[in-house]
């Protein structure tokens, strides 16, 4: 026969275990977008081309607070094998920007995966007639966003009704629908305002016309608050020019930061004679840095 103390201890163990099981999240829970069906027989070639963003259904706090500042947005898509290359054109402070992204293949036509620095984004082309409208779902951190695109404006009332129904089915309300401007669309962006989001920290500048050259820029290292090391490779018709830049928020930088700069220049087969500024003729970097 168990003593009263032993019985009490056994009951406490059972209670603690039950509470732990009750607090545990179900392991088999599915993501919201997994229940969204992609467009039947999705055809990436027919989907390619230019789309104008009409409206977004989302619980995003930024849209709720800053939705009135939304800019006209254009989407240009092109198939790349089983994936899809997407360029988004929009204005920021009155300047047109192009953001390049790769919607990766998932093995299911019409369903894509966008890998970003802030976590993956799942994308589903749920409904489209290819000629006039497209409805896309995006899921990030288990939160759904519904987007309506059109080949031209305005869209028909029937298309708006379909979009609003899908927004409600995503457990969003009409107050969480944000309509984007119908004017001021960007068609292109200059070489200095192109971001390759599929390769964070890497940018490409391309000059147009005769004698055109290309410059690939990569942020090698940065702490965002004090310094950044940037590597640039500019290719012309006759040569490749390598440039290593040390950028600072202020003029005073720690010695170890300059050491990293020198090590990066050495890795590019540059010498002290190639330095323009600062004067590091007598500088001996810490051997443990390189």
C-alpha atoms as one frame of an Amber mdcrd trajectory, in Angstrom:
protein
   0.000   0.000   0.000   1.334   3.454  -0.955   1.877   6.065   1.708  -0.186
   9.315   1.503   2.946  11.182   0.490   3.606   8.788  -2.381   0.027   9.089
  -3.624   0.233  12.893  -3.566   3.503  12.810  -5.515   1.983  10.507  -8.131
  -1.039  12.786  -8.569   1.184  15.834  -9.030   3.119  14.038 -11.752  -0.081
  13.158 -13.587  -1.394  16.711 -13.299   1.829  18.236 -14.566   1.955  15.809
 -17.464  -1.659  16.545 -18.396  -1.044  20.284 -18.361   1.999  19.836 -20.569
   0.000  17.808 -23.062  -2.808  20.354 -23.054  -0.401  23.224 -23.820   1.362
  21.373 -26.615   0.463  22.474 -30.140  -0.904  19.788 -32.415   1.937  18.472
 -34.542  -0.269  17.716 -37.517  -1.707  21.228 -37.984  -1.660  22.407 -41.597
  -0.712  25.822 -42.896  -3.601  27.995 -44.150  -2.354  28.099 -47.738  -2.160
  24.304 -47.984  -5.955  24.235 -48.319  -5.920  26.677 -51.258  -6.151  24.957
 -54.632  -3.986  26.257 -57.464  -5.523  27.146 -60.817  -6.364  23.917 -62.619
  -3.894  23.096 -65.406  -1.898  26.232 -64.612   0.008  27.453 -67.679   3.050
  29.605 -66.866   3.477  30.714 -70.477  -0.045  32.132 -70.613   0.424  33.730
 -67.193   3.607  35.524 -68.299   3.570  39.240 -68.959   2.469  42.376 -67.145
  -0.054  42.512 -64.308  -1.329  45.577 -62.435  -1.986  45.295 -58.700  -5.630
  46.215 -58.055  -6.277  45.322 -54.417  -4.885  43.429 -51.430  -6.761  41.665
 -48.656  -4.534  41.446 -45.601  -4.377  41.826 -41.833  -0.941  43.429 -42.192
  -0.577  46.238 -39.662   1.589  48.283 -42.027  -1.171  48.327 -44.655  -3.732
  49.246 -42.034  -1.637  52.191 -40.885   0.015  53.226 -44.163  -2.384  51.905
 -46.800  -3.255  55.457 -47.841   0.361  55.879 -48.979   0.338  52.841 -51.276
   1.925  53.328 -54.698   0.790  51.940 -58.040   2.470  48.552 -58.483   3.222
  46.515 -61.604   4.168  42.842 -61.737   6.045  41.336 -64.671   6.340  37.544
 -64.782   8.315  35.175 -66.990   8.709  31.390 -66.688  12.178  30.047 -65.969
  11.985  26.303 -66.325   9.471  25.187 -63.719  10.079  28.341 -61.657   8.960
  31.895 -62.379  10.991  35.112 -62.471   9.016  38.041 -61.091   9.878  41.740
 -61.277   7.885  44.214 -59.206   7.901  47.870 -60.258   6.800  50.578 -57.835
   7.748  54.063 -56.700   9.586  54.938 -53.519   9.916  58.649 -52.779   8.905
  59.358 -56.357  11.585  57.107 -57.899  10.766  53.908 -59.791  12.345  50.755
 -58.362  12.528  47.249 -59.797  12.637  44.313 -57.374  13.608  40.981 -58.924
  12.461  37.771 -57.252  12.452  34.081 -58.079   9.292  32.120 -57.371  10.797
  28.670 -56.880   9.248  25.433 -58.108   7.392  23.269 -55.578   6.470  20.424
 -57.901   2.855  21.618 -58.145   1.920  23.876 -61.104   0.702  27.257 -59.878
   2.241  26.813 -56.437   5.590  28.509 -55.709   8.030  29.198 -52.886   9.763
  32.534 -52.415  12.814  32.325 -50.171  13.625  35.581 -48.405  15.838  36.846
 -45.624  12.813  37.159 -43.339  11.527  33.660 -43.909   9.825  31.758 -46.730
   6.718  33.006 -48.504   4.368  30.475 -50.096   2.568  31.673 -53.227  -0.441
  30.148 -54.991  -2.010  31.342 -58.238  -5.522  30.356 -57.228  -7.647  31.705
 -60.052  -6.954  33.360 -63.395  -8.335  33.556 -66.907  -4.872  34.721 -68.108
  -6.457  37.513 -70.171  -7.991  39.866 -67.611  -7.455  38.935 -63.943  -5.485
  36.799 -61.491  -5.981  36.111 -57.781  -2.892  35.127 -55.796  -2.546  33.916
 -52.214   0.606  34.519 -50.191   1.378  32.998 -46.809   4.099  34.193 -44.479
   4.371  33.111 -40.846   1.004  31.321 -41.222  -0.793  34.551 -42.202  -2.672
  34.767 -45.505  -2.722  37.660 -47.950  -4.982  37.728 -51.019  -4.016  39.841
 -54.045  -6.000  40.810 -57.122  -4.126  41.609 -60.344  -5.436  42.720 -63.731
  -4.045  43.057 -67.233  -5.760  46.438 -67.551  -8.018  48.755 -65.566 -10.774
  48.965 -64.541 -11.744  45.422 -63.568 -15.295  44.145 -63.898 -17.736  43.958
 -61.005 -17.888  40.179 -61.372 -14.113  39.886 -60.848 -14.298  42.151 -57.789
 -17.063  39.949 -56.390 -14.924  36.832 -56.806 -12.000  38.556 -55.091 -14.124
  39.793 -52.176 -15.558  36.299 -51.693 -12.076  34.814 -51.525 -11.029  37.476
 -49.017 -13.937  36.520 -46.764 -13.071  32.834 -47.120  -9.567  33.716 -45.873
 -11.181  35.019 -42.646 -10.525  38.630 -43.608 -13.088  41.429 -43.639 -13.955
  44.112 -46.175 -12.205  46.610 -43.897  -8.980  44.699 -44.557  -9.164  45.214
 -48.326  -6.874  47.936 -49.660  -7.237  49.277 -53.201  -4.121  50.516 -54.965
  -3.839  53.627 -57.187  -4.954  53.326 -60.802  -2.331  55.734 -62.144   1.399
  56.444 -61.835   2.633  52.967 -62.789   6.348  52.390 -63.394   7.341  50.627
 -66.595  11.102  50.582 -66.043  13.751  51.472 -63.460  17.213  52.867 -64.084
  20.370  50.887 -63.378  20.781  52.352 -59.895  17.350  51.280 -58.671  17.272
  47.539 -59.345  17.239  45.141 -56.392  17.752  41.408 -56.761  15.746  40.112
 -53.803  16.589  36.485 -54.601  20.231  37.327 -53.794  20.199  39.561 -50.696
  23.107  41.979 -50.586  23.852  41.555 -54.303  22.974  44.152 -56.912  23.543
  44.609 -60.625  23.857  47.870 -62.545  23.613  47.705 -66.315  24.325  50.563
 -68.716  22.336  50.762 -71.917  23.462  51.685 -75.411  26.731  51.270 -77.254
  29.744  50.343 -75.174  27.414  49.105 -72.445  29.008  47.641 -69.358  27.797
  45.798 -66.287  28.671  46.210 -62.624  27.974  43.532 -60.015  27.958  44.827
 -56.442  27.975  42.663 -53.318  27.800  43.698 -49.658  30.413  41.385 -48.151
  30.041  42.386 -44.513  28.219  45.025 -42.463  27.028  45.652 -38.931  24.520
  48.211 -40.306  25.422  50.795 -37.653  29.149  51.464 -38.167  30.611  50.010
 -41.362  30.101  48.070 -44.579  32.538  46.249 -46.866  31.428  46.306 -50.502
  32.930  44.435 -53.456  32.272  45.689 -56.981  33.180  43.981 -60.272  32.668
  46.152 -63.340  32.917  44.411 -66.693  33.530  46.369 -69.883  34.215  45.188
 -73.403  37.957  45.179 -72.741  38.537  44.598 -69.024  37.165  43.820 -65.572
  37.643  46.447 -62.870  37.667  45.328 -59.230  36.812  47.812 -56.495  36.698
  47.196 -52.745  35.000  49.920 -50.704  35.018  50.495 -46.966  31.982  52.557
 -45.970  31.501  54.109 -42.544  28.728  55.936 -40.766  31.439  58.162 -39.263
  35.088  58.862 -40.053  36.303  56.945 -36.993  36.508  53.194 -37.566  38.046
  50.503 -35.321  41.388  49.041 -36.361  39.845  45.594 -36.827  37.437  47.025
 -39.393  40.334  48.389 -41.437  42.040  45.002 -41.027  39.014  43.322 -42.616
  39.154  45.829 -45.457  42.825  45.052 -46.144  42.191  41.312 -45.986  39.384
  41.620 -48.528  41.606  43.604 -50.894  44.313  40.950 -50.612  41.773  38.256
 -51.463  41.081  40.175 -54.691  44.831  40.249 -55.511  45.058  43.974 -54.815
  48.053  45.577 -53.109  48.625  48.695 -51.025  49.609  50.484 -54.221  46.000
  50.118 -55.385  44.590  51.998 -52.370  43.205  55.461 -52.960  42.140  56.260
 -49.398  43.113  55.933 -46.606  46.900  55.824 -46.587  47.741  52.335 -45.329
  51.322  52.173 -46.551  52.673  51.258 -43.127  49.608  49.412 -41.899  50.168
  45.847 -40.721  46.856  44.021 -40.267  46.302  41.556 -37.473  47.315  38.155
 -38.934  44.399  36.502 -37.120  41.891  38.590 -39.099  42.852  37.371 -42.584
